[in-house]
Amino acid sequence: MDAGAVTFPRKKTRQIMVGNVPVGGDAPITVQSMTITKTADHEATLQQIYALAAAGADIVRCTCNEPAAAEGLARIVPRSPVPIVADIHHQYRRALEALEAGVHCLRLNPGNIRKPEHIKAVAAEAKDRNVPIRIGVNGGSLHPDLYKKYGDRVTPEAMVESALQEIAYFEEVDFDLIKISVKASNVPLMIEAYRQLSEQVDYPLHLGVTEAGPPPGGIVKATAGIATLLAEGIGDTIRYSLTSDPVDEARLGRQLLENFGLRDRKNVDLIACPSCGRAEIDVFKVAQDAQDAFADKKLPLQVAVMGCVVNGPGEARDADIGIAAGNKRGHLFVKGTNVAVVPEAEMVPTLVEWAEFINEHGIDAAMKRAEESAPAARRAAEEDRNRNLNELGEDVNDSEQKVELMRKQRD
């Protein structure tokens, strides 16, 4: 993260360990997702877990809904590259079996496992094994008594009370390896529930908008909820709950944290202009081609794609590397300095080549590499900028003319 970057102070919470991954306290915010395979099919599930880990998931949850799933977990856990959370809904015996299988964490839904003796039995066993439990409150499955208490509707207060009731059961057996979620599919409801919970407990919180739906709407909904809370310093681990390939969840979660400056950059951050009348290339296509080209490359760089050389270099000044189009050719910039000119057809391959060079050798080495070509590149960029301005002007969208017309109409 840049030294002068704005940061979001986080609320201090307790820290627990999910396997070898710290959650809460001063630990980095973690990304979670969940497999959609049958857990009993341990080979297919492991394949998905590896894909999720490669996409940025720090922790992966698997359902444990039947005895065969618990057996699958026993085969999955020793081979998993990341800690495994067992998702338990209705049958507390599955939780005990999952603990026997060696999982690193349990997720219990208080609305579904309701008998205090069952809840305490699981907590006691988890305590003996030093395994944490996530209290996973869900707005769609509140305990009927709480639902009635709050006027036959889901409220933030009802969700928080559900979590606090579960904590009370855990405290009876002296269990405090806890993290909590209070998820809802309604974004304002979810945000308010987490705000209230954060005021009352210091356990680490797992953020998510449950059943957010398919992209793009689901992405918008999940980001609205999660990002709002992160900006307030609330949250220690997150999940995008999308009707989509779970790999998308992991990738989006990682990108969100990187863009917030809450995790070190792992992959390319591609910035691109929205295009305008000045653009001399198909910016959408070039940006998409660049995104495809960088998709599987682990390059922790910011890369810019700009449609013209008028504002492009300035807008991308802080990017590690960028390219701006002008007169059917691409002007390559490294940290805002024009270093090369390439044909339009070679823009994306050149961008990738230089990005890989910078990642391996550093910015200074890239600038040294460009010493001979840089003066000519700067001259070419200036020529294209002036030509573009002469043809289209500074105000390509005629905004100043519109403002002047508005003023005249007022008079």
C-alpha positions in Angstrom: 0.0 0.0 0.0 1.3 3.5 -0.8 2.7 5.4 2.2 0.1 8.2 1.7 -2.9 6.0 1.1 -6.0 6.4 3.2 -6.6 3.6 5.6 -9.7 2.3 7.5 -9.0 1.8 11.2 -10.4 -1.5 12.3 -12.3 -2.2 15.5 -10.1 -4.3 17.8 -11.4 -7.8 18.2 -10.2 -11.0 19.8 -8.1 -13.3 17.7 -8.8 -16.9 17.1 -7.0 -19.5 14.9 -8.8 -21.3 12.2 -6.2 -24.0 11.5 -3.0 -22.0 10.8 -4.9 -18.8 9.8 -5.4 -16.1 12.4 -8.8 -14.3 12.4 -9.5 -11.1 14.2 -7.1 -8.9 16.3 -4.5 -7.4 14.0 -4.5 -10.3 11.5 -5.2 -9.5 7.9 -8.9 -9.8 6.9 -9.5 -13.2 5.4 -11.5 -14.3 2.4 -13.8 -17.3 2.6 -15.9 -19.3 0.1 -17.8 -22.5 0.1 -17.7 -25.6 -2.1 -20.7 -26.6 -4.1 -19.7 -30.2 -4.6 -21.0 -33.1 -2.6 -18.6 -33.4 0.3 -18.9 -37.1 0.1 -17.2 -36.9 -3.3 -13.9 -35.9 -1.7 -11.8 -35.8 -4.9 -14.2 -33.4 -6.6 -14.4 -31.3 -3.4 -10.6 -31.2 -3.1 -10.3 -30.1 -6.7 -12.7 -27.2 -6.0 -10.9 -26.3 -2.8 -7.6 -26.0 -4.7 -9.2 -23.8 -7.2 -10.6 -21.6 -4.5 -7.3 -21.3 -2.8 -5.6 -20.3 -6.1 -8.3 -17.6 -6.5 -7.5 -16.1 -3.1 -9.6 -18.0 -0.5 -7.9 -18.3 2.8 -10.5 -20.5 4.4 -13.0 -22.8 2.7 -16.3 -24.1 4.1 -17.8 -27.5 3.2 -21.3 -28.8 4.0 -21.5 -31.6 6.5 -25.2 -32.6 6.0 -24.9 -36.4 6.1 -22.7 -39.2 7.5 -21.1 -39.6 4.1 -20.1 -35.9 4.1 -18.4 -36.3 7.5 -16.5 -39.3 6.1 -15.6 -37.1 3.1 -14.2 -34.5 5.4 -11.9 -37.0 7.0 -10.4 -37.6 3.6 -10.4 -33.9 2.6 -8.8 -32.2 5.7 -5.4 -33.8 5.5 -5.0 -32.9 1.8 -6.5 -29.4 1.8 -4.2 -26.4 1.2 -6.4 -24.2 3.4 -8.3 -24.6 6.7 -11.7 -26.3 6.4 -14.9 -25.2 8.1 -17.7 -27.7 8.4 -21.2 -26.3 7.8 -23.7 -27.8 10.2 -27.4 -27.0 9.9 -29.9 -29.3 11.7 -28.1 -32.3 13.1 -25.6 -31.7 16.0 -24.2 -35.2 15.5 -22.8 -34.1 12.2 -20.8 -31.4 14.1 -19.3 -34.1 16.4 -18.4 -36.2 13.4 -16.9 -33.3 11.7 -14.7 -32.6 14.7 -13.6 -36.2 14.7 -12.7 -35.8 11.0 -10.3 -33.0 12.0 -12.0 -29.9 10.6 -10.5 -26.6 11.7 -13.7 -24.8 12.5 -17.5 -25.4 12.7 -20.3 -23.2 11.6 -23.5 -23.6 13.6 -26.9 -22.0 12.7 -28.6 -21.1 16.0 -32.0 -21.1 14.3 -31.7 -24.7 13.3 -29.8 -26.4 16.1 -32.1 -25.3 19.0 -31.7 -27.6 21.9 -29.3 -26.1 24.5 -27.9 -29.5 25.5 -27.0 -30.2 21.9 -25.3 -26.8 21.5 -23.4 -27.2 24.7 -22.3 -30.7 23.8 -20.8 -29.5 20.5 -19.1 -26.5 22.2 -17.6 -28.8 24.9 -16.1 -31.1 22.3 -14.8 -28.2 20.3 -13.2 -26.8 23.4 -11.4 -30.1 24.1 -10.1 -30.0 20.5 -9.3 -26.3 20.5 -11.5 -25.8 17.5 -13.4 -22.5 17.0 -17.1 -22.2 16.1 -18.8 -19.6 14.0 -22.2 -18.6 15.2 -23.9 -18.3 11.9 -27.1 -16.3 12.4 -29.2 -16.1 9.2 -32.1 -13.8 8.8 -34.0 -16.5 6.9 -33.8 -19.1 9.6 -34.3 -17.3 12.9 -35.6 -19.3 15.9 -39.5 -19.1 15.8 -39.6 -17.6 19.3 -37.4 -14.7 18.3 -39.3 -14.2 15.1 -42.6 -13.8 17.1 -40.9 -11.6 19.8 -40.0 -9.0 17.2 -43.4 -8.7 15.5 -43.2 -11.7 13.1 -40.4 -10.1 11.1 -36.7 -10.2 11.0 -35.0 -7.3 12.7 -31.4 -6.4 13.5 -32.2 -6.7 17.2 -33.6 -10.3 16.7 -30.5 -11.4 14.8 -28.2 -9.9 17.4 -30.2 -11.5 20.2 -29.9 -14.9 18.5 -26.1 -14.6 18.5 -26.0 -13.5 22.1 -28.2 -16.5 23.2 -25.8 -18.9 21.5 -22.8 -17.2 23.2 -24.5 -17.7 26.5 -24.8 -21.4 25.9 -21.1 -21.5 25.0 -20.2 -19.6 28.1 -21.8 -22.3 30.2 -19.1 -24.7 29.1 -16.4 -22.1 29.2 -16.0 -21.9 25.4 -14.9 -18.6 23.8 -13.2 -19.6 20.5 -16.0 -17.8 18.7 -16.6 -15.8 15.6 -20.0 -14.5 14.5 -22.0 -13.7 11.5 -25.5 -12.0 11.3 -26.2 -12.4 7.6 -29.4 -11.3 5.7 -30.2 -10.8 2.1 -31.5 -7.3 2.8 -28.5 -5.0 2.7 -29.6 -2.3 5.2 -30.8 -5.0 7.6 -27.5 -6.8 7.4 -25.5 -3.6 7.9 -27.5 -2.5 11.0 -27.3 -6.0 12.5 -23.5 -6.0 12.3 -23.3 -2.5 13.6 -25.3 -3.4 16.7 -23.4 -6.6 17.2 -20.1 -4.9 16.9 -21.1 -2.6 19.8 -21.9 -5.5 22.1 -19.1 -8.1 21.5 -15.4 -8.2 20.8 -15.5 -11.5 19.0 -14.3 -11.5 15.3 -17.0 -10.9 12.8 -17.6 -12.7 9.5 -19.3 -10.4 7.0 -21.6 -11.4 4.2 -24.9 -10.7 2.5 -26.5 -14.1 2.3 -28.2 -15.3 -0.9 -27.0 -12.2 -2.7 -28.0 -13.8 -6.0 -26.3 -14.1 -9.4 -23.9 -11.5 -10.9 -24.0 -8.6 -11.6 -26.8 -7.7 -9.2 -25.4 -10.1 -6.5 -22.0 -8.5 -6.7 -23.4 -5.1 -6.2 -25.5 -6.2 -3.3 -22.7 -8.1 -1.6 -20.2 -5.3 -2.1 -22.7 -2.7 -0.8 -23.0 -4.5 2.5 -19.5 -5.7 3.0 -17.7 -2.6 1.8 -19.9 -0.3 4.0 -18.9 -2.2 7.1 -15.2 -2.5 6.2 -15.1 1.3 5.7 -16.4 1.6 9.3 -13.7 -0.7 10.6 -16.1 -3.7 11.2 -15.2 -7.2 9.9 -12.4 -9.7 10.2 -13.3 -12.2 7.5 -15.7 -11.9 4.5 -17.6 -14.0 1.9 -19.4 -13.1 -1.3 -22.4 -15.4 -1.3 -23.2 -15.5 -5.0 -25.3 -17.8 -7.3 -22.2 -18.4 -9.3 -19.0 -20.4 -9.5 -17.5 -20.1 -6.0 -14.2 -19.2 -7.5 -15.8 -15.9 -8.5 -16.5 -15.4 -4.8 -12.9 -15.9 -3.8 -11.6 -13.7 -6.5 -14.0 -10.9 -5.8 -13.4 -11.0 -2.0 -9.7 -10.8 -2.6 -10.1 -7.9 -5.1 -12.3 -6.0 -2.6 -9.7 -6.2 0.2 -6.9 -5.3 -2.1 -8.8 -2.2 -3.4 -9.5 -1.2 0.2 -5.8 -1.5 1.0 -6.6 -4.2 3.5 -4.6 -6.9 1.9 -1.3 -6.7 -0.1 -1.9 -6.8 -3.8 -1.6 -10.3 -5.2 -2.9 -9.9 -8.7 -3.1 -7.1 -11.3 -5.3 -4.2 -10.6 -6.5 -3.1 -14.0 -7.7 0.5 -14.3 -9.2 1.7 -17.6 -10.9 4.9 -18.8 -14.6 4.7 -19.6 -14.0 5.9 -23.1 -15.3 9.1 -24.7 -15.4 10.9 -28.1 -11.7 11.4 -28.0 -10.8 7.7 -28.0 -9.1 6.3 -31.0 -9.4 2.7 -30.2 -12.1 0.4 -28.9 -11.2 0.9 -25.3 -13.7 -1.8 -24.1 -12.1 -4.4 -26.3 -8.5 -3.5 -25.4 -9.4 -3.4 -21.7 -11.1 -6.8 -21.9 -8.1 -8.3 -23.9 -5.8 -6.9 -21.2 -7.9 -8.4 -18.4 -8.0 -11.8 -20.1 -4.2 -11.6 -20.7 -3.5 -10.9 -17.1 -6.2 -13.1 -15.6 -3.9 -16.0 -14.5 -0.7 -14.0 -13.9 0.2 -13.4 -10.3 1.5 -9.8 -10.9 0.9 -7.5 -8.0 0.9 -4.4 -10.2 -1.5 -1.6 -11.1 -2.0 -1.6 -14.9 -3.7 1.2 -16.8 -5.4 1.1 -20.2 -6.3 4.6 -21.6 -8.1 5.5 -24.8 -6.1 8.6 -25.7 -2.9 10.4 -24.9 -4.6 13.7 -23.8 -5.6 12.8 -20.3 -4.5 9.2 -20.2 -0.9 9.6 -18.9 -2.0 11.9 -16.1 -4.9 9.8 -15.1 -2.6 6.7 -15.0 0.3 8.5 -13.4 0.3 6.4 -10.3 -0.1 3.1 -12.1 3.0 0.9 -12.3 2.6 0.6 -16.0 0.0 1.7 -18.6 -0.7 2.2 -22.2 -2.5 5.0 -24.0 -3.7 5.0 -27.6 -3.0 7.7 -30.1 -2.9 7.7 -33.9 -3.3 3.9 -34.3 -0.4 3.2 -31.9 0.1 2.7 -28.3 2.2 4.8 -25.9 3.7 2.8 -23.1 4.1 4.5 -19.7 6.0 3.3 -16.7 5.2 5.3 -13.5 3.9 8.1 -15.8 7.0 8.3 -17.9 6.6 7.5 -21.6 9.1 4.8 -22.5 8.0 3.2 -25.8 5.7 3.4 -28.8 4.2 0.2 -30.3 1.7 -0.6 -33.1 -1.9 -0.8 -32.0 -2.0 -4.6 -32.6 0.9 -5.0 -30.1 -0.5 -2.9 -27.3 -1.7 -5.7 -25.0 1.2 -8.2 -25.6 3.7 -5.3 -25.0 1.9 -4.3 -21.8 2.1 -7.9 -20.5 5.8 -8.2 -21.5 6.7 -5.1 -19.7 4.6 -5.9 -16.7 6.3 -9.2 -16.3 9.7 -7.5 -16.7 8.8 -5.0 -13.9 7.6 -7.7 -11.6 10.8 -9.6 -12.0 13.4 -6.8 -12.2 11.7 -3.7 -10.7 10.7 -0.2 -11.9 14.3 1.1 -12.0 15.4 -1.7 -14.3 12.5 -1.0 -16.6 13.5 2.7 -16.7 17.0 1.8 -17.5 15.8 -0.6 -20.3 13.9 2.3 -21.8 16.7 4.9 -21.8 17.3 4.8 -25.5 13.7 4.6 -26.6 12.2 7.1 -24.1 13.1 10.4 -25.8 11.5 9.4 -29.1 8.5 7.9 -27.3 7.9 11.2 -25.5 8.1 13.1 -28.7 5.6 10.8 -30.4 3.2 11.0 -27.5 3.3 14.8 -27.5 2.7 14.8 -31.3 -0.3 12.6 -30.9 -1.6 14.6 -28.0 -1.4 17.9 -29.9 -3.0 16.4 -33.0 -5.9 15.0 -30.9 -6.4 18.4 -29.2 -6.3 20.3 -32.5 -8.9 18.0 -34.0 -11.2 17.5 -31.0 -10.2 20.2 -28.5 -9.7 20.1 -24.8 -13.5 19.8 -24.2 -14.4 16.8 -26.2 -17.8 16.5 -24.6 -18.6 20.2 -25.2 -19.3 20.7 -21.5 -18.2 24.3 -21.4 -20.4 25.2 -24.3 -23.3 23.6 -22.5 -22.6 25.6 -19.3 -22.4 28.8 -21.3 -25.7 28.1 -23.0 -27.3 27.4 -19.6 -26.1 30.7 -18.3 -27.5 32.5 -21.3 -30.9 30.9 -20.9 -31.0 32.0 -17.2 -30.4 35.6 -18.3 
